[in-house]
């Protein structure tokens, strides 16, 4: 089994920015030459997530509204009091959605559904420069 390690660097616009990174990840799968295996896509940071969804404006809007209901920006959070900060909601959103996504590779192709894109989600209240780590394992 071989391991291929890559990095994707993306600038985000801040609060609830959703970036489709599917093509970048699929290019790395192809570059690796792995025919059978799996890939892990992981974002470094505690206020961002990597997830899978149908990347289209309506669902993006629905996701943002749902997260505002679950972890509203204007609520008081102990995190904010602890650190004299204002991004407790960002940490909670990222915690709920997670920092990684794993998918199988079969016959040299990522096994993803037709409408299943890989998305980098930014929840911090300011623009950030994010590093997405992609590890591809296989033969």
C-alpha positions as CSV (number, residue, x, y, z in Angstrom):
1,X,0.0,0.0,0.0
2,X,1.3,3.5,-0.9
3,X,0.6,6.8,0.7
4,X,0.4,10.1,-1.2
5,X,0.2,13.4,0.7
6,X,-1.0,16.6,-0.8
7,X,-2.1,20.1,0.4
8,X,-4.8,22.4,-1.0
9,X,-4.6,26.0,0.0
10,X,-7.8,28.1,-0.2
11,X,-8.7,31.6,1.0
12,X,-12.2,31.9,2.4
13,X,-14.5,34.8,2.7
14,X,-15.3,34.1,6.4
15,X,-18.7,33.3,8.1
16,X,-20.5,30.5,6.3
17,X,-18.4,30.5,3.1
18,X,-18.8,27.2,1.3
19,X,-16.2,26.3,-1.3
20,X,-16.5,23.3,-3.7
21,X,-13.1,21.6,-3.7
22,X,-14.3,18.4,-5.5
23,X,-12.3,18.9,-8.7
24,X,-9.1,19.7,-6.8
25,X,-9.5,16.5,-4.8
26,X,-10.4,14.4,-7.8
27,X,-7.3,15.7,-9.7
28,X,-5.2,14.6,-6.7
29,X,-6.7,11.1,-6.8
30,X,-5.9,10.8,-10.5
31,X,-2.3,12.2,-9.9
32,X,-1.7,9.6,-7.2
33,X,-2.4,6.7,-9.6
34,X,-4.1,4.7,-6.9
35,X,-6.5,2.2,-8.3
36,X,-7.9,0.7,-5.1
37,X,-7.9,2.5,-1.8
38,X,-9.3,5.5,0.0
39,X,-8.7,9.2,0.6
40,X,-9.0,11.4,3.6
41,X,-9.7,15.1,3.2
42,X,-9.0,17.1,6.4
43,X,-9.0,20.8,7.1
44,X,-6.6,22.2,9.7
45,X,-8.4,24.4,12.2
46,X,-11.2,24.3,14.7
47,X,-13.6,26.7,13.0
48,X,-13.8,25.0,9.6
49,X,-15.2,21.8,8.2
50,X,-14.9,19.4,5.3
51,X,-18.2,17.8,4.4
52,X,-20.1,16.3,1.5
53,X,-23.3,17.8,0.1
54,X,-25.0,18.7,-3.1
55,X,-23.3,22.0,-3.8
56,X,-26.1,24.2,-5.1
57,X,-27.3,27.6,-3.9
58,X,-30.6,26.4,-2.4
59,X,-29.0,23.7,-0.2
60,X,-26.2,26.1,0.7
61,X,-28.8,28.6,1.9
62,X,-30.7,25.8,3.8
63,X,-27.5,24.7,5.5
64,X,-26.6,28.2,6.6
65,X,-30.1,28.8,8.0
66,X,-30.0,25.4,9.9
67,X,-26.7,26.2,11.4
68,X,-27.9,29.6,12.5
69,X,-30.8,27.8,14.3
70,X,-28.5,25.3,16.0
71,X,-25.7,27.6,16.9
72,X,-26.8,31.2,16.5
73,X,-24.2,33.9,16.2
74,X,-25.9,36.2,18.7
75,X,-26.1,33.8,21.6
76,X,-23.8,34.0,24.6
77,X,-21.1,31.2,24.6
78,X,-18.8,30.3,27.4
79,X,-16.0,30.1,24.8
80,X,-16.4,33.8,24.1
81,X,-16.2,34.6,27.8
82,X,-13.2,32.4,28.3
83,X,-11.2,33.9,25.5
84,X,-12.8,37.3,25.2
85,X,-13.7,36.2,21.7
86,X,-16.8,36.2,19.5
87,X,-16.6,32.9,17.6
88,X,-18.0,30.3,19.9
89,X,-20.7,29.6,17.3
90,X,-18.0,29.0,14.7
91,X,-16.3,26.3,16.9
92,X,-19.6,24.6,17.6
93,X,-20.6,24.5,13.9
94,X,-17.3,23.0,12.9
95,X,-17.5,20.5,15.8
96,X,-20.9,19.4,14.6
97,X,-19.9,18.9,11.0
98,X,-16.4,17.7,11.5
99,X,-13.0,18.4,10.0
100,X,-12.7,15.4,7.6
101,X,-14.3,13.4,4.9
102,X,-13.2,9.9,3.8
103,X,-14.2,8.2,0.6
104,X,-13.2,5.0,-1.2
105,X,-11.3,4.8,-4.5
106,X,-12.3,2.0,-6.9
107,X,-10.8,1.4,-10.4
108,X,-8.8,4.6,-10.0
109,X,-11.9,6.8,-9.4
110,X,-13.4,8.4,-6.3
111,X,-16.6,6.7,-5.2
112,X,-19.0,9.7,-4.9
113,X,-22.6,10.1,-5.8
114,X,-23.7,12.2,-8.8
115,X,-24.7,15.1,-6.6
116,X,-22.1,14.5,-3.9
117,X,-19.5,17.2,-3.8
118,X,-16.6,17.8,-1.3
119,X,-17.0,21.1,0.4
120,X,-14.7,23.3,2.5
121,X,-16.9,25.2,5.0
122,X,-15.7,28.2,6.8
123,X,-17.4,29.2,10.0
124,X,-15.1,31.8,11.5
125,X,-16.3,35.4,11.5
126,X,-13.4,36.6,9.3
127,X,-11.7,35.5,6.1
128,X,-9.1,32.9,6.6
129,X,-6.4,31.1,4.7
130,X,-7.1,27.4,5.1
131,X,-5.0,24.3,4.5
132,X,-6.7,21.1,3.4
133,X,-4.7,18.0,3.8
134,X,-5.4,15.1,1.4
135,X,-4.0,11.7,2.1
136,X,-4.5,9.0,-0.5
137,X,-3.8,5.4,0.5
138,X,-3.9,2.4,-1.8
139,X,-2.4,0.3,-4.6
